[in-house]
Amino acid sequence: MRVNWNYIKLSVLILAIVGLYGFADYRGKNRKIDDIQIKFLGESDLYITEDAVNKLLIQNYGSVKNRKKEQVVLNTIEEIIESNPMVKNAQVYFSIEGKLISEIVQRNPIGRIEGVNRFYLDDEGKHMPLSRYHSARVPIITGKITGKSLEDAYVILDYINRDDFLRKNVIGIHIKDEGNYQLKLRVEDFVVNLGDVENLDEKFKNFMAFYLKATRDKTLGKYAVVSLEFDNQVVCTKI
């Protein structure tokens, strides 16, 4: 009987591949984690530190160093990190070298509420606690703080952050009442009566036209109040 050596060689090759795969899989699962690496993506300002993340994991999961990879549940670690109110989302995975990598995206504050309760408003319009590690340089929100007024403040801040001039110059929003908002500028002494959040685009375009003309005329220092509340016009009150 003729022996089919090609068939035998193929069978041996398949067995070798399966054996190597099984060995690699066994070795990988039993390989111990030698380090954990925390990476913060996006903003350079840290509202939570690497040490704080490590402490959070140890308190809620225990140390992951020297654990076998198969003993570590990545989804659970992600959920623990995301439980911190400064974290927007986290992705955890293993590197080829055996390190546990955690990539963290922090929440982004766009306004700071100064009232009975002090907190940030983030870029999704949600409450965000102040951080012990870093204080964000964002517009300060004062006055009559209610759910509705904060929703409107978020609309105003979102518009401001999409305009380079406004983002650099608006340092505060004062809530006189729901639907009645004032802006404070970084350099100028006058306040800007914005009114409600309707027609923001038109209001700010009118303001920019006024501001450019008053800058050329060197008259900005003459005004105490600049009102944008009225349709398609800017009404100014002199000092």
C-alpha positions, 0 to 999 in steps of 0.5 A, a space after each residue: 500500500 502506498 503511503 500518502 506522505 503529503 497527507 501525513 505532512 499536512 496532518 503533522 503541520 496542523 497538529 503542530 499549529 494547534 499545539 503551538 496555538 494551545 501552548 501560546 493561549 495557555 501561556 498568555 492566560 497564565 502570564 502575570 500582569 507586570 504593570 498598569 499604565 494609565 493614559 489620559 486622552 484629550 485635555 491636558 488638564 487633569 481633574 483626576 490623577 494617575 494615583 487617584 485612578 490606581 487608588 480607586 482600582 485597589 479599593 474596588 478591585 484590588 491590586 492587578 499586578 502579578 495577577 494572571 491575565 485570565 483572572 482580570 475582568 476588563 469590563 469590570 475595571 472599566 466600570 470602576 474607573 468610569 464610576 469616578 465623576 471626573 471620567 467620561 469613559 475608559 477603555 482597558 486592554 492588555 498590551 503584548 508586553 503584558 501591561 494593563 493599559 487604561 485609556 481615560 477620557 475626562 469630562 470637560 467643564 465649560 462653566 463653573 456654578 458659584 452658589 449655595 452648591 458649587 460645581 461645574 457644568 460640563 460640555 454635555 450640560 451635566 453637573 460635574 463636581 469640582 476637582 481637588 487637583 485642578 481648577 478649570 478656567 471657565 466662565 463663572 455662573 452666578 445668580 438665580 440657579 435653577 434647572 431651567 436657568 442652567 439649561 439656558 446657561 449651557 446653551 449660552 456657553 455652548 455658543 460661546 465656546 464655538 466662537 474664538 472671540 467670545 470664548 476668550 472674552 466672556 468670563 461670567 454669566 449672571 442669572 437675573 432670572 429665568 430667561 434674563 441673563 447678563 454677560 461679564 467680559 474679561 476686559 470691558 467694564 460694561 455688562 451685556 444684557 443678553 435677555 433670553 436664549 432666543 436668537 443668540 446668533 443674531 444677538 451676538 452678530 449685532 454685538 460683534 458689529 457694535 464692539 468693532 465699531 466702538 473699538 475703532 471709535 474708542 468709545 467702549 469705556 463710555 458704556 455701563 450696559 450694552 443691551 442685546 434684548 431688542 430685535 436687531 439692535 444694540 441699546 447702550 446705557 452710558 456711564 
